[in-house]
Amino acid sequence: MAISETRSDLNLRSAAQGLNAIDWIALALVIIGGINWGLVGLANFDLVAFLFGTLSPVSRIVYILVGLGALYTLYLAIRLGKKAT
């Protein structure tokens, strides 16, 4: 352990090691959704719609998965918050 590591660094590393596959998938979906919304806000460009078609069945599935990922990430944040205390 490096001297420069603080207790919060160790808590974050410990929390990351405790993540399972579903946790990582949810985080990836939230990142994808965040990037997409950032593109919509900055450039009025919906990457999901561009790739899969405007409100196509595949686009709708992607949007639903991103939304479910966000809800799960909220649960994950609460779970990790309880571990930290």
Secondary structure as UniProt FT lines:
FT   TURN            3..4
FT   HELIX           7..17
FT   HELIX           21..43
FT   HELIX           47..52
FT   TURN            54..55
FT   HELIX           57..84
//
